[in-house]
Amino acid sequence: MKPMIPFRKKSIATLFLFSIATTFLSGCRDNRTAVSITAYNHMKDLSIAGLYVDGVMGPNASADGGGGAETCCILLPNIWRPGLTAKIWWEYDGMIADLIPPPPPAEISVPIPEYKTPDKLQIHFYKDRIKIVVSPCSPYHPFYPMSKEDLAPWEASGTKQSMAETARRGGGTIDC
């Protein structure tokens, strides 16, 4: 009869090697954060009736509307890296007047711009392009990372100076 000690040594050694391998392998994966998805539609005559981001369903956005709903969740790396993209699939609900059929569904990979920390994935639909913003702020925030032209019809509520003063007093943020 074999003594139990060699079996224990073998089991402990196997467990030790397994834990080391698991530690190293887990370091190879990105640490990710689950963030919500919201959509803004800058088109006056088309509504977004179906939206998927990397296979995760997003909210609809009426013509010249959106931002009122969020869906959960998509995983973003905790640390942004160059070349990061999101695959966007969408379909239209139709023209406002419903006189002509809507364009067919479409799919495109969109670059995700650099962000400090992962937060809401905000998708902006235009006639000729799609832009993504990753930010805890809404388009009404004066520090929202988008030009005034690209932001229309939304516009900032307040000024950067007033928001900076509010943040200085501990009542807001300028980290958008």
Backbone as a printed PyTorch tensor [residue, N CA C, xyz], in Angstrom:
tensor([[[  0.8350,  -1.1730,   0.0000],
         [  0.0000,   0.0000,   0.0000],
         [  0.8820,   1.2390,   0.0000]],

        [[  0.5450,   2.1810,  -0.9010],
         [  1.3260,   3.4100,  -0.9980],
         [  0.8960,   4.3880,   0.0840]],

        [[  1.8560,   5.1010,   0.6330],
         [  1.4860,   6.1000,   1.6370],
         [  0.7730,   7.2820,   0.9680]],

        [[ -0.0170,   8.0220,   1.7350],
         [ -0.8070,   9.1420,   1.2340],
         [  0.0350,  10.3950,   1.0030]],

        [[  1.1960,  10.4750,   1.5740],
         [  2.0070,  11.6860,   1.4820],
         [  2.3740,  12.0350,   0.0410]],

        [[  2.8780,  11.0960,  -0.7830],
         [  3.1980,  11.4690,  -2.1610],
         [  1.9770,  12.0100,  -2.9110]],

        [[  0.8070,  11.4340,  -2.6540],
         [ -0.4010,  11.9160,  -3.3190],
         [ -0.6790,  13.3680,  -2.9300]],

        [[ -0.5280,  13.6770,  -1.6550],
         [ -0.7410,  15.0480,  -1.1800],
         [  0.2580,  16.0030,  -1.8030]],

        [[  1.5260,  15.5770,  -1.8610],
         [  2.5470,  16.4410,  -2.4590],
         [  2.2140,  16.7180,  -3.9180]],

        [[  1.7750,  15.6770,  -4.6190],
         [  1.4300,  15.8360,  -6.0300],
         [  0.2210,  16.7680,  -6.1770]],

        [[ -0.7800,  16.5960,  -5.3270],
         [ -1.9770,  17.4350,  -5.3790],
         [ -1.6480,  18.8850,  -5.0600]],

        [[ -0.8300,  19.0880,  -4.0490],
         [ -0.4450,  20.4470,  -3.6660],
         [  0.3730,  21.0940,  -4.7720]],

        [[  1.2840,  20.3380,  -5.3600],
         [  2.0950,  20.8740,  -6.4580],
         [  1.2190,  21.2240,  -7.6570]],

        [[  0.2620,  20.3600,  -7.9790],
         [ -0.6530,  20.6250,  -9.0970],
         [ -1.4890,  21.8660,  -8.8140]],

        [[ -2.0180,  21.9680,  -7.6140],
         [ -2.8160,  23.1280,  -7.2250],
         [ -1.9840,  24.4040,  -7.2930]],

        [[ -0.7520,  24.3310,  -6.8270],
         [  0.1450,  25.4840,  -6.8610],
         [  0.3980,  25.9370,  -8.3000]],

        [[  0.7250,  24.9900,  -9.1810],
         [  0.9740,  25.3250, -10.5910],
         [ -0.2820,  25.8690, -11.2670]],

        [[ -1.4280,  25.2950, -10.9380],
         [ -2.6870,  25.7740, -11.5060],
         [ -2.9610,  27.2150, -11.0860]],

        [[ -2.7330,  27.5280,  -9.8160],
         [ -2.9940,  28.8910,  -9.3400],
         [ -2.0330,  29.8950,  -9.9760]],

        [[ -0.7900,  29.5090, -10.1820],
         [  0.1660,  30.3960, -10.8540],
         [ -0.2570,  30.6220, -12.3050]],

        [[ -0.6200,  29.5600, -13.0020],
         [ -1.0490,  29.6790, -14.4020],
         [ -2.2900,  30.5500, -14.5130]],

        [[ -3.2440,  30.3670, -13.6200],
         [ -4.4650,  31.1700, -13.6330],
         [ -4.1500,  32.6410, -13.4110]],

        [[ -3.2560,  32.9290, -12.5000],
         [ -2.8670,  34.3120, -12.2320],
         [ -2.2520,  34.9500, -13.4660]],

        [[ -1.3420,  34.2500, -14.1200],
         [ -0.7020,  34.8040, -15.3160],
         [ -1.6890,  34.9600, -16.4600]],

        [[ -2.5450,  33.9910, -16.6640],
         [ -3.5080,  34.0660, -17.7650],
         [ -4.5340,  35.1610, -17.5390]],

        [[ -4.9570,  35.3710, -16.3100],
         [ -5.9330,  36.4280, -16.0580],
         [ -5.3180,  37.7980, -16.2870]],

        [[ -4.0280,  37.9230, -16.1630],
         [ -3.3560,  39.1870, -16.4410],
         [ -3.3110,  39.5120, -17.9150]],

        [[ -3.5350,  38.5220, -18.7820],
         [ -3.5170,  38.7440, -20.2280],
         [ -4.8040,  39.3820, -20.7200]],

        [[ -5.8880,  39.2170, -19.9990],
         [ -7.1670,  39.7750, -20.4310],
         [ -7.2660,  41.2290, -19.9880]],

        [[ -7.9950,  42.0350, -20.8020],
         [ -8.2710,  43.4110, -20.3990],
         [ -9.2100,  43.3960, -19.2090]],

        [[ -8.9860,  44.2980, -18.2980],
         [ -9.9910,  44.5490, -17.2850],
         [-11.0290,  45.4250, -17.9500]],

        [[-12.2820,  45.0560, -17.8120],
         [-13.3490,  45.7660, -18.5120],
         [-14.4150,  46.2250, -17.5280]],

        [[-15.1640,  47.2390, -17.9630],
         [-16.2610,  47.7790, -17.1840],
         [-17.5210,  47.7550, -18.0350]],

        [[-18.6330,  47.3490, -17.4470],
         [-19.9200,  47.3690, -18.1440],
         [-20.4570,  48.7970, -18.1380]],

        [[-20.7940,  49.3030, -19.3220],
         [-21.3260,  50.6620, -19.4440],
         [-22.6330,  50.6250, -20.2340]],

        [[-23.4740,  51.6220, -20.0040],
         [-24.7530,  51.6950, -20.7060],
         [-24.5700,  52.2630, -22.1120]],

        [[-25.5790,  52.0360, -22.9430],
         [-25.5930,  52.5250, -24.3220],
         [-26.7520,  53.5020, -24.4520]],

        [[-26.5080,  54.6410, -25.0730],
         [-27.5750,  55.5810, -25.4040],
         [-27.3430,  56.0910, -26.8160]],

        [[-28.4020,  56.5850, -27.4420],
         [-28.3060,  57.0260, -28.8360],
         [-28.9240,  58.4080, -29.0000]],

        [[-28.3170,  59.1960, -29.8740],
         [-28.8180,  60.5150, -30.2520],
         [-28.9300,  60.5430, -31.7680]],

        [[-30.0830,  60.9710, -32.2560],
         [-30.3390,  60.9850, -33.6880],
         [-30.3810,  62.4330, -34.1690]],

        [[-29.4340,  62.8120, -34.9980],
         [-29.3330,  64.1820, -35.5000],
         [-30.0410,  64.3450, -36.8460]],

        [[-30.7620,  63.3330, -37.2930],
         [-31.4810,  63.3990, -38.5700],
         [-32.9250,  63.8160, -38.3290]],

        [[-33.4310,  64.6800, -39.1900],
         [-34.7910,  65.1940, -39.0300],
         [-35.8530,  64.2800, -39.6320]],

        [[-35.4680,  63.4180, -40.5670],
         [-36.4760,  62.6590, -41.2970],
         [-36.4080,  61.1450, -41.1180]],

        [[-35.4900,  60.6480, -40.3320],
         [-35.3720,  59.2030, -40.1120],
         [-35.2620,  58.8900, -38.6250]],

        [[-35.9530,  57.8450, -38.2060],
         [-35.8400,  57.3650, -36.8260],
         [-35.0180,  56.0820, -36.8040]],

        [[-34.2750,  55.8940, -35.7390],
         [-33.5170,  54.6580, -35.5390],
         [-34.4310,  53.7050, -34.7690]],

        [[-34.8330,  52.6130, -35.4270],
         [-35.8130,  51.6960, -34.8370],
         [-35.1810,  50.4170, -34.3050]],

        [[-33.9460,  50.1960, -34.5980],
         [-33.2370,  49.0310, -34.0970],
         [-31.7590,  49.3560, -34.0510]],

        [[-31.1020,  49.0450, -32.9520],
         [-29.6920,  49.3830, -32.7770],
         [-29.0150,  48.2710, -31.9880]],

        [[-27.8660,  47.8280, -32.4840],
         [-27.0360,  46.8600, -31.7660],
         [-25.5960,  47.3510, -31.7850]],

        [[-24.9310,  47.2540, -30.6480],
         [-23.5310,  47.6290, -30.5180],
         [-22.7710,  46.3780, -30.0880]],

        [[-21.8980,  45.9000, -30.9490],
         [-21.1700,  44.6510, -30.6870],
         [-22.1150,  43.5320, -30.2550]],

        [[-23.2900,  43.4820, -30.8850],
         [-24.2620,  42.4360, -30.6080],
         [-25.1790,  42.6960, -29.4320]],

        [[-25.0010,  43.8150, -28.7300],
         [-25.8360,  44.1630, -27.5770],
         [-26.8790,  45.1850, -28.0210]],

        [[-28.1520,  44.9270, -27.6940],
         [-29.2210,  45.8180, -28.1250],
         [-29.1170,  47.1840, -27.4580]],

        [[-29.2660,  48.2300, -28.2780],
         [-29.2710,  49.5950, -27.7850],
         [-30.6640,  50.1890, -27.8990]],

        [[-30.8410,  51.4280, -27.4410],
         [-32.1590,  52.0610, -27.4830],
         [-32.4900,  52.6100, -28.8720]],

        [[-33.7690,  52.7940, -29.1230],
         [-34.2070,  53.4670, -30.3400],
         [-34.0120,  54.9670, -30.1620]],

        [[-34.0510,  55.7020, -31.2800],
         [-33.9190,  57.1640, -31.2170],
         [-34.7860,  57.7680, -32.3120]],

        [[-35.7650,  58.5570, -31.9080],
         [-36.6440,  59.1930, -32.8830],
         [-35.8900,  60.2620, -33.6590]],

        [[-36.4900,  60.7350, -34.7460],
         [-35.8730,  61.7860, -35.5510],
         [-35.6180,  63.0090, -34.6720]],

        [[-34.4220,  63.5750, -34.7820],
         [-34.0160,  64.7230, -33.9610],
         [-34.2320,  64.4540, -32.4740]],

        [[-34.0500,  63.2200, -32.0510],
         [-34.3040,  62.8750, -30.6630],
         [-33.3110,  61.8650, -30.1440]],

        [[-33.5980,  61.3730, -28.9710],
         [-32.7480,  60.3770, -28.3430],
         [-32.2420,  60.8680, -27.0130]],

        [[-31.4540,  60.0430, -26.3850],
         [-30.8730,  60.3970, -25.0990],
         [-31.7840,  60.1300, -23.9240]],

        [[-33.0360,  59.7790, -24.1900],
         [-33.9810,  59.5630, -23.1070],
         [-33.9870,  58.1470, -22.5720]],

        [[-33.2720,  57.2560, -23.2440],
         [-33.2560,  55.8570, -22.8110],
         [-31.8340,  55.3180, -22.8590]],

        [[-31.5640,  54.3820, -21.9860],
         [-30.2780,  53.6880, -21.9680],
         [-30.5610,  52.2010, -21.8930]],

        [[-29.6900,  51.4230, -22.4990],
         [-29.7700,  49.9780, -22.3380],
         [-28.4600,  49.4990, -21.7220]],

        [[-28.5070,  48.3420, -21.1550],
         [-27.3420,  47.7840, -20.4890],
         [-26.9390,  46.5120, -21.1970]],

        [[-25.8260,  46.2460, -21.2920],
         [-24.5650,  46.9240, -21.0840],
         [-23.5790,  46.4050, -22.1270]],

        [[-22.5770,  47.1700, -22.3770],
         [-21.4730,  46.7670, -23.2380],
         [-20.2010,  46.8730, -22.4010]],

        [[-19.2360,  46.0340, -22.6840],
         [-17.9860,  46.0550, -21.9220],
         [-16.9470,  46.9000, -22.6380]],

        [[-16.3860,  47.8620, -21.9220],
         [-15.2870,  48.6780, -22.4410],
         [-14.0410,  48.4100, -21.6090]],

        [[-12.8730,  48.4060, -22.2510],
         [-11.6350,  48.2470, -21.4800],
         [-11.4750,  49.4010, -20.4870]],

        [[-10.9610,  49.1090, -19.3170],
         [-10.7240,  50.1670, -18.3300],
         [ -9.7090,  51.1800, -18.8300]],

        [[ -8.8060,  50.7330, -19.6720],
         [ -7.7990,  51.6290, -20.2470],
         [ -7.9930,  51.6490, -21.7560]],

        [[ -8.2510,  52.8360, -22.2990],
         [ -8.4370,  52.9920, -23.7440],
         [ -7.1420,  52.6310, -24.4620]],

        [[ -7.2790,  52.0880, -25.6540],
         [ -6.1050,  51.7810, -26.4720],
         [ -6.4050,  52.1590, -27.9220]],

        [[ -5.3950,  52.5380, -28.6730],
         [ -5.5970,  52.8870, -30.0780],
         [ -6.1870,  51.7090, -30.8570]],

        [[ -7.0320,  52.0340, -31.8160],
         [ -7.6400,  51.0090, -32.6560],
         [ -8.9160,  50.4110, -32.0860]],

        [[ -9.3660,  50.9000, -30.9340],
         [-10.5880,  50.3970, -30.3150],
         [-11.7930,  50.8160, -31.1620]],

        [[-12.6460,  49.8600, -31.5110],
         [-13.8260,  50.1530, -32.3300],
         [-15.0520,  49.4630, -31.7490]],

        [[-16.2110,  49.9070, -32.2150],
         [-17.4780,  49.2540, -31.8900],
         [-18.1920,  48.9630, -33.1960]],

        [[-18.7520,  47.7620, -33.3050],
         [-19.5180,  47.4100, -34.4980],
         [-20.9640,  47.8280, -34.2540]],

        [[-21.4350,  48.7810, -35.0620],
         [-22.7770,  49.3370, -34.9240],
         [-23.6560,  48.7760, -36.0440]],

        [[-24.7900,  48.1980, -35.6810],
         [-25.7960,  47.7530, -36.6440],
         [-27.0700,  48.5060, -36.3090]],

        [[-27.7300,  49.0590, -37.3320],
         [-28.9640,  49.7900, -37.0840],
         [-29.9120,  49.6460, -38.2620]],

        [[-31.1860,  49.9240, -37.9570],
         [-32.1920,  49.9950, -39.0060],
         [-33.0730,  51.2060, -38.7440]],

        [[-33.6630,  51.6910, -39.8180],
         [-34.4990,  52.8870, -39.7460],
         [-35.9640,  52.5040, -39.6330]],

        [[-36.7370,  53.4080, -39.0430],
         [-38.1780,  53.2070, -38.9000],
         [-38.9300,  53.7730, -40.0920]],

        [[-38.3450,  54.6810, -40.8050],
         [-39.0130,  55.2660, -41.9610],
         [-38.9320,  56.7680, -41.9460]],

        [[-39.3750,  57.3250, -43.0380],
         [-39.3960,  58.7750, -43.1610],
         [-40.5390,  59.3140, -42.3060]],

        [[-40.4020,  60.5410, -41.8730],
         [-41.4460,  61.1600, -41.0640],
         [-42.7780,  61.1140, -41.8070]],

        [[-42.7560,  61.4740, -43.0700],
         [-43.9930,  61.5000, -43.8560],
         [-44.3710,  60.1100, -44.3740]],

        [[-43.4900,  59.1340, -44.2090],
         [-43.7080,  57.7700, -44.7000],
         [-44.0480,  57.7200, -46.1840]],

        [[-43.5130,  58.6750, -46.9430],
         [-43.7940,  58.7190, -48.3770],
         [-42.8970,  57.7740, -49.1640]],

        [[-41.6930,  57.5610, -48.6800],
         [-40.7770,  56.6440, -49.3490],
         [-40.2470,  55.6500, -48.3230]],

        [[-39.9260,  54.4570, -48.7820],
         [-39.4370,  53.4650, -47.8130],
         [-38.0960,  53.8890, -47.2130]],

        [[-37.8240,  53.4410, -45.9870],
         [-36.5550,  53.8020, -45.3430],
         [-35.3840,  53.0840, -46.0080]],

        [[-34.1810,  53.5980, -45.8020],
         [-32.9910,  52.8920, -46.2910],
         [-32.8870,  51.5220, -45.6170]],

        [[-32.1440,  50.6090, -46.2230],
         [-31.9890,  49.2770, -45.6180],
         [-31.1450,  49.3490, -44.3420]],

        [[-31.2180,  48.3050, -43.5130],
         [-30.3510,  48.2590, -42.3290],
         [-28.8840,  48.3670, -42.7500]],

        [[-28.0620,  48.8410, -41.8280],
         [-26.6410,  49.0390, -42.1390],
         [-25.7900,  48.6120, -40.9470]],

        [[-24.5090,  48.3930, -41.2370],
         [-23.5500,  48.0070, -40.1970],
         [-22.2140,  48.6480, -40.5240]],

        [[-21.5490,  49.1470, -39.4910],
         [-20.2480,  49.7890, -39.6810],
         [-19.4440,  49.6700, -38.3910]],

        [[-18.1360,  49.6030, -38.5160],
         [-17.2540,  49.6770, -37.3460],
         [-16.8650,  51.1320, -37.1530]],

        [[-17.0630,  51.6280, -35.9510],
         [-16.8180,  53.0350, -35.6410],
         [-15.7100,  53.1180, -34.5960]],

        [[-14.7180,  53.9850, -34.8300],
         [-13.6630,  54.1420, -33.8210],
         [-14.2270,  54.6980, -32.5100]],

        [[-13.7220,  54.1890, -31.4200],
         [-14.0840,  54.7200, -30.1040],
         [-12.9830,  55.6900, -29.7070]],

        [[-13.3330,  56.9730, -29.5390],
         [-12.3030,  57.9580, -29.2070],
         [-11.7390,  57.7380, -27.8040]],

        [[-10.5880,  58.3150, -27.5830],
         [ -9.9120,  58.1560, -26.2940],
         [-10.7980,  58.6520, -25.1560]],

        [[-10.7850,  57.9170, -24.0540],
         [-11.5260,  58.3020, -22.8580],
         [-10.6380,  58.0980, -21.6400]],

        [[-10.9720,  58.8410, -20.5580],
         [-10.2070,  58.7280, -19.3120],
         [-10.6430,  57.4980, -18.5240]],

        [[-11.9440,  57.3560, -18.3520],
         [-12.4990,  56.1990, -17.6580],
         [-13.7080,  55.7090, -18.4520]],

        [[-13.9700,  54.4130, -18.4490],
         [-15.1290,  53.9190, -19.1880],
         [-16.4230,  54.4220, -18.5590]],

        [[-17.3130,  54.9040, -19.3910],
         [-18.6130,  55.3880, -18.9310],
         [-19.6030,  55.2230, -20.0640]],

        [[-20.7210,  55.9240, -20.0190],
         [-21.7700,  55.7570, -21.0280],
         [-21.2130,  55.7810, -22.4460]],

        [[-21.6090,  54.7980, -23.2500],
         [-21.2680,  54.7720, -24.6720],
         [-22.4140,  55.4820, -25.3890]],

        [[-22.1320,  56.6680, -25.9230],
         [-23.1530,  57.5000, -26.5420],
         [-22.9200,  57.5370, -28.0470]],

        [[-23.9370,  57.1140, -28.7980],
         [-23.8210,  57.0160, -30.2470],
         [-24.6270,  58.1380, -30.8780]],

        [[-23.9760,  58.9040, -31.7540],
         [-24.6170,  60.0160, -32.4560],
         [-24.7660,  59.6480, -33.9260]],

        [[-26.0170,  59.6260, -34.3960],
         [-26.3210,  59.3010, -35.7900],
         [-26.5210,  60.5760, -36.5950]],

        [[-25.8320,  60.6720, -37.7270],
         [-25.9700,  61.7730, -38.6820],
         [-26.3040,  61.1590, -40.0400]],

        [[-26.6820,  61.9870, -40.9880],
         [-26.9890,  61.4830, -42.3440],
         [-25.8080,  60.7360, -42.9500]],

        [[-24.6020,  61.2610, -42.7500],
         [-23.4360,  60.7400, -43.4650],
         [-22.3840,  60.0770, -42.5800]],

        [[-22.6510,  59.9470, -41.2780],
         [-21.6370,  59.3760, -40.3930],
         [-22.2490,  59.0330, -39.0280]],

        [[-21.4610,  58.3220, -38.2460],
         [-21.8100,  58.0110, -36.8580],
         [-20.6050,  58.3770, -36.0060]],

        [[-20.8640,  59.0170, -34.8760],
         [-19.7950,  59.3460, -33.9300],
         [-20.1140,  58.6970, -32.5900]],

        [[-19.0680,  58.3170, -31.8950],
         [-19.2060,  57.7450, -30.5550],
         [-18.5250,  58.6740, -29.5610]],

        [[-19.1730,  58.8420, -28.4190],
         [-18.5910,  59.5720, -27.2920],
         [-18.7020,  58.6560, -26.0780]],

        [[-17.6290,  58.5370, -25.3200],
         [-17.6520,  57.8010, -24.0500],
         [-17.4900,  58.8500, -22.9610]],

        [[-18.5690,  59.0630, -22.2010],
         [-18.5560,  60.1490, -21.2260],
         [-19.6480,  59.9440, -20.1820]],

        [[-19.4020,  60.4060, -18.9440],
         [-20.4570,  60.3830, -17.9380],
         [-21.4390,  61.5360, -18.1300]],

        [[-21.0760,  62.5030, -18.9670],
         [-21.8790,  63.7060, -19.1640],
         [-22.8500,  63.5480, -20.3270]],

        [[-23.9030,  64.3590, -20.3060],
         [-24.8630,  64.3820, -21.4100],
         [-24.4970,  65.5210, -22.3650]],

        [[-25.1130,  65.5560, -23.5480],
         [-24.8320,  66.6510, -24.4870],
         [-25.1880,  68.0360, -23.9420]],

        [[-25.9550,  68.1040, -22.8720],
         [-26.2980,  69.4020, -22.2820],
         [-25.1780,  69.9610, -21.4020]],

        [[-24.1930,  69.1570, -21.1050],
         [-23.0800,  69.5900, -20.2540],
         [-22.1240,  70.4590, -21.0660]],

        [[-21.6940,  71.6100, -20.5360],
         [-20.8120,  72.5030, -21.3040],
         [-19.4550,  71.8940, -21.6690]],

        [[-19.0150,  70.8630, -20.9500],
         [-17.7280,  70.2360, -21.2660],
         [-17.8950,  68.9410, -22.0780]],

        [[-19.0900,  68.7050, -22.6070],
         [-19.3130,  67.5050, -23.4310],
         [-18.3250,  67.5260, -24.5890]],

        [[-17.6230,  66.4240, -24.8370],
         [-16.5210,  66.4290, -25.8150],
         [-16.9840,  66.3480, -27.2810]],

        [[-17.6730,  67.4120, -27.7200],
         [-18.1430,  67.4620, -29.0990],
         [-18.2940,  68.9230, -29.5050]],

        [[-18.0340,  69.2090, -30.7730],
         [-18.1580,  70.5880, -31.2570],
         [-19.6230,  71.0260, -31.2490]],

        [[-19.8260,  72.3250, -31.1990],
         [-21.1760,  72.8900, -31.1950],
         [-21.9410,  72.4710, -32.4550]],

        [[-21.2440,  72.4310, -33.5860],
         [-21.8770,  72.0550, -34.8520],
         [-22.3330,  70.5920, -34.8240]],

        [[-21.4730,  69.7050, -34.3350],
         [-21.8300,  68.2850, -34.2750],
         [-22.8980,  68.0030, -33.2230]],

        [[-23.0000,  68.8520, -32.2320],
         [-23.9370,  68.6560, -31.1350],
         [-25.3790,  69.0080, -31.5110]],

        [[-25.5790,  69.9330, -32.4380],
         [-26.9250,  70.4010, -32.8020],
         [-27.8210,  69.2170, -33.1670]],

        [[-29.0550,  69.1960, -32.7390],
         [-29.8540,  70.2750, -32.1690],
         [-29.7040,  70.4420, -30.6590]],

        [[-28.8790,  69.6230, -30.0180],
         [-28.6620,  69.7880, -28.5830],
         [-27.6750,  70.9280, -28.3630]],

        [[-27.7880,  71.5670, -27.2340],
         [-26.8110,  72.6040, -26.8900],
         [-26.5740,  72.6030, -25.3960]],

        [[-25.4040,  73.0730, -25.0410],
         [-24.9970,  73.0660, -23.6360],
         [-25.9000,  73.9650, -22.8050]],

        [[-26.1450,  73.5190, -21.5950],
         [-26.9090,  74.3010, -20.6370],
         [-25.9030,  74.9450, -19.6850]],

        [[-25.7440,  76.2390, -19.7890],
         [-24.7530,  76.9360, -18.9820],
         [-23.4420,  77.0850, -19.7270]],

        [[-22.4880,  77.6930, -19.0610],
         [-21.1890,  77.9490, -19.6810],
         [-20.1150,  77.0890, -19.0230]],

        [[-18.9950,  76.9760, -19.7000],
         [-17.8680,  76.2370, -19.1210],
         [-17.3990,  76.9210, -17.8440]],

        [[-17.4060,  78.2420, -17.8610],
         [-16.9610,  78.9960, -16.6870],
         [-17.8750,  78.7230, -15.4860]],

        [[-19.1930,  78.7520, -15.6960],
         [-20.1090,  78.5120, -14.5740],
         [-20.0040,  77.0650, -14.0710]],

        [[-19.8170,  76.1160, -14.9860],
         [-19.6780,  74.7170, -14.5650],
         [-18.3630,  74.5040, -13.8220]],

        [[-17.2980,  75.1580, -14.2690],
         [-16.0120,  75.0440, -13.5740],
         [-16.1320,  75.5930, -12.1500]],

        [[-16.8610,  76.6840, -11.9970],
         [-17.0660,  77.2640, -10.6680],
         [-17.8990,  76.3190,  -9.7930]],

        [[-18.9360,  75.7340, -10.3660],
         [-19.7640,  74.7700,  -9.6360],
         [-18.9300,  73.5620,  -9.2160]],

        [[-18.0940,  73.0670, -10.1290],
         [-17.2310,  71.9180,  -9.8200],
         [-16.2280,  72.2750,  -8.7270]],

        [[-15.7090,  73.4890,  -8.7770],
         [-14.7530,  73.9330,  -7.7600],
         [-15.3920,  73.9000,  -6.3730]],

        [[-16.6770,  74.1940,  -6.3130],
         [-17.3970,  74.1870,  -5.0420],
         [-17.8590,  72.7870,  -4.6450]],

        [[-17.5980,  71.8150,  -5.5130],
         [-17.9610,  70.4320,  -5.1950],
         [-19.3360,  70.0180,  -5.6840]],

        [[-19.9230,  70.7690,  -6.6160],
         [-21.2830,  70.4580,  -7.0620],
         [-21.3980,  69.9570,  -8.4810]],

        [[-20.3160,  69.5860,  -9.0970],
         [-20.4030,  69.1030, -10.4770],
         [-19.0500,  68.6140, -10.9380]],

        [[-18.9490,  68.3640, -12.2200],
         [-17.6910,  67.8650, -12.7670],
         [-17.3720,  68.5540, -14.0830]],

        [[-16.0990,  68.6240, -14.3810],
         [-15.6800,  69.0830, -15.7020],
         [-14.9950,  67.9410, -16.4440]],

        [[-15.0030,  66.7580, -15.8390],
         [-14.3790,  65.5740, -16.4450],
         [-15.3680,  64.8470, -17.3410]],

        [[-15.5170,  65.3700, -18.5390],
         [-16.4280,  64.7370, -19.5000],
         [-15.6200,  64.0490, -20.5550]]])
